[in-house]
């Protein structure tokens, strides 16, 4: 397999995470409520379920970069991608709850917020990977964090918490109910 330089892949990664994440938003409906599809795609209009799209797209991008970017140390890539995903989450959560203080949920603002979140996540990821010297032992902490986050998406898919980020902003319920 050929090698791809890390920087161009990070730039392409922005478009992949943004557009694949947007596509994942629709997949559960297209699958007519398939429970397996609901593990990787939002099952309702809650902010928590929408974070799942960034997680899945971010993990796929991590796998692609691990495979193609041989010049990038694996520990740095895992740390960078994990931090990038969390920056995306913080941007989405903070931005969503901030802008909805002033205006009702707006699709255009939501799309722009997602683009900003993905861009910031990719910038953080690139800077961490290219500038931080990460030891092999240090990669386990973010790896465990990613595993716990993935497990949380699975758990809360079937047993949704009754907290505001889990509430469907349209139907008002939790989970698929």
C-alpha contacts under 8 A as a table, 3 or more apart, distances in Angstrom:
res1	aa1	res2	aa2	distance
1	X	68	X	7.56
2	X	68	X	6.86
3	X	68	X	5.13
3	X	69	X	5.94
3	X	70	X	6.74
4	X	8	X	7.72
4	X	9	X	7.00
4	X	68	X	5.65
4	X	69	X	5.62
5	X	8	X	6.06
5	X	9	X	6.57
5	X	69	X	6.16
5	X	71	X	7.81
6	X	9	X	5.17
6	X	10	X	6.17
6	X	65	X	7.50
6	X	69	X	5.82
6	X	71	X	7.87
6	X	72	X	7.24
7	X	10	X	5.09
7	X	11	X	6.38
7	X	126	X	7.29
8	X	11	X	5.06
8	X	12	X	6.15
9	X	12	X	4.97
9	X	13	X	5.70
9	X	65	X	7.39
10	X	13	X	4.63
10	X	14	X	6.46
10	X	122	X	6.44
10	X	126	X	6.85
11	X	14	X	5.39
11	X	15	X	7.20
11	X	122	X	7.68
12	X	15	X	5.33
12	X	16	X	6.22
13	X	16	X	4.84
13	X	17	X	5.91
13	X	61	X	6.48
13	X	122	X	7.49
14	X	17	X	5.40
14	X	18	X	6.05
14	X	118	X	6.14
14	X	119	X	6.20
14	X	122	X	6.40
15	X	18	X	5.15
15	X	19	X	5.86
15	X	20	X	7.98
16	X	19	X	5.42
16	X	20	X	5.51
16	X	21	X	7.75
16	X	57	X	7.38
16	X	61	X	7.77
17	X	20	X	5.37
17	X	21	X	5.49
17	X	54	X	6.57
17	X	57	X	5.08
17	X	58	X	6.28
17	X	61	X	7.48
17	X	118	X	7.01
18	X	21	X	5.25
18	X	22	X	6.18
18	X	54	X	7.91
18	X	114	X	7.25
18	X	115	X	6.50
18	X	118	X	6.55
19	X	22	X	4.95
19	X	23	X	6.11
20	X	23	X	4.89
20	X	24	X	6.07
20	X	53	X	7.90
20	X	57	X	6.36
21	X	24	X	5.06
21	X	25	X	6.50
21	X	53	X	4.69
21	X	54	X	5.77
21	X	56	X	7.74
21	X	57	X	5.92
22	X	25	X	5.20
22	X	26	X	7.36
22	X	53	X	7.40
23	X	26	X	5.61
23	X	27	X	6.71
24	X	27	X	5.13
24	X	28	X	7.57
24	X	40	X	7.49
24	X	41	X	5.31
24	X	42	X	7.40
24	X	53	X	6.00
25	X	28	X	7.21
25	X	41	X	5.97
25	X	42	X	5.84
25	X	50	X	7.27
25	X	53	X	6.85
26	X	29	X	5.69
26	X	30	X	6.36
26	X	41	X	7.62
26	X	42	X	7.97
27	X	30	X	4.96
27	X	31	X	6.07
27	X	37	X	7.27
27	X	41	X	6.29
28	X	31	X	5.09
28	X	32	X	6.47
28	X	33	X	5.57
28	X	34	X	6.66
28	X	37	X	5.84
28	X	38	X	5.85
28	X	41	X	5.71
28	X	42	X	6.58
28	X	43	X	6.23
29	X	32	X	5.12
29	X	33	X	5.94
29	X	43	X	7.91
30	X	33	X	7.67
31	X	34	X	5.46
31	X	37	X	7.07
33	X	37	X	7.56
33	X	38	X	7.12
33	X	43	X	7.65
34	X	37	X	5.34
34	X	38	X	6.29
35	X	38	X	4.93
35	X	39	X	6.85
36	X	39	X	5.46
36	X	40	X	7.70
37	X	40	X	5.71
37	X	41	X	6.03
38	X	41	X	4.96
38	X	42	X	6.25
38	X	43	X	5.71
38	X	157	X	7.32
39	X	42	X	7.88
39	X	153	X	7.19
39	X	154	X	6.00
39	X	157	X	6.75
40	X	52	X	6.50
40	X	53	X	6.89
40	X	56	X	6.36
41	X	49	X	7.43
41	X	50	X	7.92
41	X	52	X	6.58
41	X	53	X	6.19
42	X	45	X	7.17
42	X	49	X	4.62
42	X	50	X	5.72
42	X	52	X	6.66
42	X	53	X	7.13
43	X	49	X	6.64
43	X	157	X	7.90
43	X	175	X	6.76
43	X	176	X	6.07
44	X	49	X	6.58
44	X	168	X	5.70
44	X	174	X	7.90
44	X	175	X	6.58
44	X	176	X	6.47
45	X	49	X	6.85
45	X	50	X	7.18
45	X	167	X	7.72
45	X	168	X	4.71
45	X	169	X	5.56
45	X	170	X	6.42
46	X	49	X	5.39
46	X	50	X	6.54
46	X	165	X	6.16
46	X	166	X	5.26
46	X	167	X	5.19
46	X	168	X	4.25
46	X	169	X	5.66
47	X	50	X	5.12
47	X	51	X	6.43
47	X	93	X	7.47
47	X	165	X	5.35
47	X	166	X	6.49
47	X	167	X	7.72
47	X	168	X	7.82
48	X	51	X	5.24
48	X	52	X	6.90
48	X	165	X	5.44
48	X	166	X	5.38
49	X	52	X	5.30
49	X	53	X	7.53
49	X	166	X	7.25
50	X	53	X	5.61
50	X	54	X	7.44
51	X	54	X	5.39
51	X	55	X	6.41
51	X	89	X	6.62
52	X	55	X	4.98
52	X	56	X	6.17
52	X	153	X	6.93
53	X	56	X	5.36
53	X	57	X	6.10
54	X	57	X	5.19
54	X	58	X	5.70
54	X	85	X	7.17
54	X	88	X	7.65
55	X	58	X	5.06
55	X	59	X	6.08
55	X	85	X	6.72
55	X	150	X	7.89
56	X	59	X	5.19
56	X	60	X	6.29
57	X	60	X	5.17
57	X	61	X	6.21
58	X	61	X	5.07
58	X	62	X	6.12
58	X	81	X	7.36
58	X	85	X	6.67
59	X	62	X	4.94
59	X	63	X	6.23
60	X	63	X	5.10
60	X	64	X	6.26
61	X	64	X	5.06
61	X	65	X	6.10
62	X	65	X	5.13
62	X	66	X	6.03
62	X	77	X	7.62
62	X	78	X	7.48
62	X	81	X	6.62
63	X	66	X	5.07
63	X	67	X	6.24
64	X	67	X	5.16
64	X	68	X	6.10
65	X	68	X	5.17
65	X	69	X	5.19
66	X	69	X	5.85
66	X	70	X	7.05
66	X	74	X	6.87
66	X	77	X	7.57
67	X	70	X	7.04
69	X	72	X	5.76
70	X	73	X	7.45
72	X	76	X	7.33
72	X	77	X	6.74
72	X	129	X	7.38
72	X	130	X	7.87
73	X	76	X	5.49
73	X	77	X	6.32
73	X	129	X	7.94
74	X	77	X	5.05
74	X	78	X	6.20
75	X	78	X	5.25
75	X	79	X	6.20
75	X	134	X	5.83
75	X	135	X	6.51
75	X	136	X	5.54
75	X	138	X	6.98
75	X	139	X	4.71
76	X	79	X	5.14
76	X	80	X	5.85
76	X	128	X	7.01
76	X	129	X	4.92
76	X	130	X	7.93
76	X	132	X	6.80
76	X	133	X	6.77
76	X	134	X	5.25
76	X	135	X	7.91
76	X	139	X	7.26
77	X	80	X	5.05
77	X	81	X	5.95
77	X	125	X	7.77
77	X	129	X	5.44
78	X	81	X	5.32
78	X	82	X	6.05
78	X	139	X	6.21
78	X	142	X	6.80
78	X	143	X	6.84
79	X	82	X	5.23
79	X	83	X	6.16
79	X	128	X	7.50
79	X	129	X	7.51
79	X	134	X	7.85
79	X	139	X	6.07
79	X	142	X	5.77
79	X	143	X	7.83
80	X	83	X	5.23
80	X	84	X	5.99
80	X	124	X	7.01
80	X	125	X	4.24
80	X	126	X	6.87
80	X	127	X	7.73
80	X	128	X	5.07
80	X	129	X	5.27
81	X	84	X	4.85
81	X	85	X	6.12
81	X	122	X	7.98
81	X	125	X	5.28
82	X	85	X	5.19
82	X	86	X	6.35
82	X	125	X	7.85
82	X	142	X	5.98
82	X	143	X	7.70
82	X	145	X	7.96
82	X	146	X	6.86
83	X	86	X	5.09
83	X	87	X	6.08
83	X	121	X	7.43
83	X	124	X	7.11
83	X	125	X	6.51
84	X	87	X	5.07
84	X	88	X	6.24
84	X	120	X	7.44
84	X	121	X	3.93
84	X	122	X	5.96
84	X	123	X	7.69
84	X	124	X	5.56
84	X	125	X	4.84
85	X	88	X	5.07
85	X	89	X	6.31
85	X	121	X	5.99
86	X	89	X	4.91
86	X	90	X	6.09
86	X	121	X	7.56
87	X	90	X	5.08
87	X	91	X	6.04
87	X	117	X	7.10
87	X	120	X	6.85
87	X	121	X	5.28
87	X	124	X	7.65
88	X	91	X	5.17
88	X	92	X	6.12
88	X	114	X	8.00
88	X	117	X	4.50
88	X	118	X	5.71
88	X	120	X	6.76
88	X	121	X	5.13
89	X	92	X	5.15
89	X	93	X	5.96
89	X	117	X	7.39
90	X	93	X	5.24
90	X	94	X	5.71
90	X	95	X	7.97
91	X	94	X	5.29
91	X	95	X	5.55
91	X	113	X	7.65
91	X	116	X	7.74
91	X	117	X	5.28
92	X	95	X	5.21
92	X	96	X	5.73
92	X	113	X	6.44
92	X	114	X	6.53
92	X	117	X	6.12
93	X	96	X	5.27
93	X	97	X	6.16
94	X	97	X	5.47
94	X	98	X	5.94
95	X	98	X	5.04
95	X	99	X	6.00
95	X	113	X	6.81
96	X	99	X	5.46
96	X	100	X	6.05
96	X	110	X	7.40
96	X	113	X	7.66
97	X	100	X	5.29
97	X	101	X	6.48
98	X	101	X	5.46
98	X	102	X	7.52
99	X	102	X	5.55
99	X	103	X	6.19
100	X	103	X	4.95
100	X	104	X	5.36
100	X	105	X	5.95
101	X	104	X	7.73
103	X	106	X	7.64
105	X	109	X	7.89
105	X	110	X	7.53
106	X	109	X	5.37
106	X	110	X	6.04
107	X	110	X	4.95
107	X	111	X	6.14
108	X	111	X	5.16
108	X	112	X	6.21
109	X	112	X	5.07
109	X	113	X	5.97
110	X	113	X	4.99
110	X	114	X	6.16
111	X	114	X	5.07
111	X	115	X	6.27
112	X	115	X	5.05
112	X	116	X	6.17
113	X	116	X	5.05
113	X	117	X	6.04
114	X	117	X	4.98
114	X	118	X	6.10
115	X	118	X	5.25
115	X	119	X	6.08
116	X	119	X	5.12
116	X	120	X	6.10
117	X	120	X	5.23
117	X	121	X	6.05
118	X	121	X	4.99
118	X	122	X	6.09
119	X	122	X	5.19
119	X	123	X	6.14
120	X	123	X	5.06
120	X	124	X	6.10
121	X	124	X	5.23
121	X	125	X	6.00
122	X	125	X	4.95
122	X	126	X	6.00
123	X	126	X	5.19
123	X	127	X	6.15
124	X	127	X	5.20
124	X	128	X	6.04
125	X	128	X	5.27
125	X	129	X	6.04
126	X	129	X	5.21
126	X	130	X	5.91
127	X	130	X	5.25
127	X	131	X	5.71
127	X	132	X	7.62
128	X	131	X	5.43
128	X	132	X	5.18
129	X	132	X	5.86
129	X	133	X	7.98
134	X	138	X	6.35
134	X	139	X	7.34
135	X	138	X	5.29
135	X	139	X	7.04
136	X	139	X	5.71
136	X	140	X	7.86
137	X	140	X	6.08
138	X	141	X	6.03
138	X	142	X	7.80
139	X	142	X	5.87
139	X	143	X	6.23
140	X	143	X	4.92
140	X	144	X	5.99
141	X	144	X	5.27
141	X	145	X	6.27
142	X	145	X	4.79
142	X	146	X	6.12
143	X	146	X	5.13
143	X	147	X	6.28
144	X	147	X	5.00
144	X	148	X	6.15
145	X	148	X	5.14
145	X	149	X	6.10
146	X	149	X	5.01
146	X	150	X	6.10
147	X	150	X	5.10
147	X	151	X	6.12
148	X	151	X	4.94
148	X	152	X	6.06
149	X	152	X	4.96
149	X	153	X	6.36
150	X	153	X	5.17
150	X	154	X	6.45
151	X	154	X	5.08
151	X	155	X	6.04
152	X	155	X	5.01
152	X	156	X	5.84
153	X	156	X	5.36
153	X	157	X	5.89
154	X	157	X	5.10
154	X	158	X	6.85
155	X	158	X	5.62
155	X	159	X	5.90
155	X	160	X	7.56
156	X	159	X	4.69
156	X	160	X	4.34
156	X	161	X	6.46
156	X	175	X	7.90
157	X	160	X	5.92
157	X	175	X	6.48
158	X	175	X	7.17
159	X	175	X	7.44
160	X	166	X	6.72
160	X	174	X	6.07
160	X	175	X	5.43
161	X	166	X	6.25
161	X	174	X	7.50
162	X	166	X	6.51
162	X	167	X	7.07
162	X	174	X	6.89
163	X	166	X	5.56
163	X	167	X	6.68
164	X	167	X	5.23
166	X	174	X	6.17
166	X	175	X	7.53
167	X	172	X	5.91
167	X	173	X	5.66
167	X	174	X	5.03
167	X	175	X	7.75
168	X	171	X	5.53
168	X	172	X	4.84
168	X	173	X	5.36
168	X	174	X	5.84
168	X	175	X	7.56
169	X	172	X	5.55
173	X	176	X	7.89
173	X	177	X	6.25
174	X	177	X	6.15
